[in-house]
Amino acid sequence: MPVDANKLIDGKQIAADVRREIKSDVDAHVAAGNRAPFLAVVLVGDNPASASYVRGKHRAAAEVGIDSENLTLPDSTSEAEILDVIKRLNRDENVDGILVQLPLPPHVDDQKVINAIAPSKDVDCFHPENVGKLMLGLPGLKPATPAGIVELLRRSGVETSGKHAVIVGRSNIVGKPLANLLIQKGVDCTVTVCHSRTRNLSEITRQADILIAAIGRPEFITADMVKEGAVVIDVGINRVEDDTRDRGYRLVGDVAFEAVAEIASAITPVPGGVGPMTIALMLKNTLSASI
């Protein structure tokens, strides 16, 4: 049964709107005599998924007038060599944003590399200084996926003030920073964060006015876990085997989409929901870092 199109939160369209706004701001920035913002992306190894993500970021950057460069390093690159690359980019006044594509090879300490990025150039907002500013509600760069989710809610006309938001997932990339964004003034949710050790999970998720699934398990959130009329945001993107597809798999989220869509008042699809917003908000951070 087709999903009611009126329920879909179209991340592709909203991200396109955000990119148009960024392009307008970049054009004005350059017209005022400034150089175009510049993003450096560091990719270590030949992971096909990571390489695909990086290509998408470069295409999106070019679309909005942001210059970008991909520094591809072999999988055997040492941690010390990666840190030297970061130091060089930190010193380069023509580089506004630095993005290290994760995951890094097993012999490299991800957090050590993230900590080496200058906070003012950390467009992923993973550096402890930027995370601290986020928690305190201070001005600064915002993590792209959580900020993209808040933007999706706002631009879709979803009322957040006083609403109960339940986040399923406590990662440093989505769950924890999203909880901080949702409780801040202007968004004003009451937030519950659940995880793999949460007891009676379904009882808690059924209390959610806004349910965010970011647990990394295919179709984990089922219809019986969702309150009638809830807004459901699906952050997950998982490959599941599917012999009917030419490529042998299909992409699904952390939500059993069709069944949950019948109950929800609004829902994001996978793909085409949160994903495009992540790149758009990363570009917004790059522009902010250049000003």
N, C-alpha and C positions, 0 to 999 in steps of 0.2 A: 504493500500500500504506500503510495507516494506521500512524502512528508509535506505538510502544509507549508507552502513557501513563505507565508506571513510569519511563521515561527522562526525562520532561519535568520541568524545573525551573520550577515555576509562579511566575513573578514577580508575577503579579496577586495570588495568594493570600498569598504571603510579604509583599508590600507592604501588603496589607490587615491582616495581623497586626502589622506595624510601626506602621501608623497607629493601630490600636487601643491599642497601648502608649503612643504619643505622646499620644493623647487622654486616657488615664488620667493621665499625668504632667501634662498641661496642666490637667485638672480639679483635681488635687491642688494645683497651683501657684496657681490662682485661689482655691480654697477656703481657702488659707492667707492670703488677703488681698491677693494680687498681681493686677495687671491681666493680661488675656490677652496673650500674645505678639503682636507686630505686625510684619507683613511688608509692605514697600513694593516694588512691582514697576514698573520703568520700561520702557516699551515705546515705541520710536521708529519711526514709520512704520506702514504698514498691511499688512505681510507677513502673508498668511493663515495660514501655518504658525506663525509667531511668535505671532500673536493666539490661535490654537488652543491652543498650549502654555500661554500665560498664563492662559487660561480654565480649563484643567485644573488649574493650580497654585492658582488661587483656590478652585475647588471642593474640592480636597483640603485646603486650609487651613481652610475652613469646617467640613469634616467633623471635624477634630481639635480645633476650638475656637480656632484661631489667626485673629486678625483680619488682614485684608489690604486693601490699596488698590492700584489700578492707575493709574499716572500715564502716560497716553497722550499722546505728543508728536508733532507732524507730522513728516514725513520731512525737511522743510526746516529743522528745528531745528538751530541751530549747535552746534558742539562746546562753545563757551563757555557757551551756555544750558544744555546738558545737565550740564556741570560745576557750574553754579550750583544745579541741582536736587539733585545729589548732595551738595553742601555743605550745603544746607538740611536734607536728610534726615539727614546726619551729626550736625547740631546738635540735631535733634529727639529729646529724651529718650524720647519715646513710640514711636519707631521702633526695633525691635530688629534687624531684618534688611533688607538692601537687595539687590535682585536686578535687574540690568540684562539684559534679554533680548537675546541676541546672535543674529544679527549686527546691528551698527549700520550706518547708511547709509555709503557709501564715503567721504564727506567727514569722517567722524569717526574718530579714532584709538581703536580698541577698548581697547588697553592703557592709554592715558592715562586713559580713563574708569574702567577697573577700578582703576587705581592711586589714583584719587581717593576710592574707597569706604573708609570707616573699617574697618580689619582686623577689629575686633570685630563689625562688622555685615555682613561679607562672607560671606553664607551659601552662595555658590557656591564659596568657597575658591579664588579666582583671584588674590587680591592677593599680591604677592611675599613679604610678611611671613608670610602663612599657608602659602604654598608652602614657604618656608624652614623653618617649624616642622614641616611634614609630613616634609620630608627628614631633619630631625634627630630625628624621632620624639618631638617635644615635644607636650604636650597642646594641643588647639585644635580648631577646626572642620576637618572633613574634606571633600574634594571629593565631591559627591553621587554621581556615577556610579561612580567607583572604589570609594567606600565601600559603595555599593549592591551592587556585584559581590562584594566580600568578604563582605558580609552574606548574599547569596544562597548562596555556597559554604558558609558556616558553618551556616546554617539548613537547608540541604539535606543536611547530614551529610557533606560532601565533605572528606576528609582532605587537609590542605594541608602539614603539616609535612614538610619534606624533599622535597617533590614539585617537579618541574620545570614551571614555568609559562612558557609562551611567549606573548608579547603581539605581535600583528601590528598595528602602528600606534604612532606616537610623538608623538601630539598632546599639547599642554599640558593638554587637558581630560580625556583618558582615559589614553593610553599611558604618559606619564611619571609622573603621580601614582600610577597603579595599580601600576607597578613598585615605587615606594617603599612603598606599603602592603603589597604581597605579601611583601617581604623583611623586614618588621618582626617583632619578637618577638611570638609568639602566633599568627602566620600562618606564617612560617618557610619560605616557598618559595625555591627557587633560580630566578632569573628571567632570561630572555632576551628582549630587545626587538628585534623585526624591523621593517623598513620597506621602502619602495619600492626602496631601493638594496641590500637584503640579497641576497647571492649564495646560490644553492642553497637558496632559501627552503623548499621542500618537505622537504628533508632535515632542516631544523631543526624545522619544525612537527611532523614525525612523531616527534620525540623528546619531545613535550609530554605530560605527564600531565594538565595543565590548559591548554587552548588558548583564548586570548581573541582574538577577531577584532574589530578596531576600525580598519579601514582605509578604510571608506567606499566600498567597491566591491561592487555587487550579486553575491551568491553567489560571491565570490572564492575562499573556502576550499572545496575540493572533497574528495570522499571519499579520494582518493589522497594527500591532504596530512595525513591524520589517523591517529594510532596507534589500533589496536584497544583499546577500553576507556577512551579518553581522555574527560575532562569538557570540553565545549565551551560557551563563553560567547560569545554573539553580540551585540555592542554595536551593530552597524549597523542602520540603518533607511533603506531606499531605495525610491523609487517606480520601478516598471518598467511600461511600457505593457502593457495587457491588455484587448483588445477584448471579452472575455467578461464583463467586470465593468461594472456600470452606470456607475461613475465613470471608466472607461477606464484604470484602472491598479490595481496591487496592491502591497502593501508586502512587501518581502523584506529579509532581513538580509545580512550579509557572508558568510554560510555557506550552502552548498547544502543546505538543511535536511534534506530527506527522505533523500538519499543518505548524508549524514554521520550522521544519527540511527541508521542501521542499524549503524554502527561504534562510535559513542560509547556510553559507559556512562550518560551524562547530558548533556542539552543544553537550552539556553534557546530558546524559540520567539520569533519576531518576527511581529507584536507580542506583548506579554504576557510578556516576559522581563525584560530589564534596565530598560526604560523606566519601568515603574511604581515601581521601586526608586529611581530618580533623584529623583522627586518626594518620595517618602517620606523619603529621607535629607536632602533640602533642608529639609523641615519639621522634622526632628529638629535640624538646625543652627539653625533659627529659635528653637526652644525653648531650646536651649543658650545662644544669644546673649542670651536674655531673663533668664537666671538669674544 
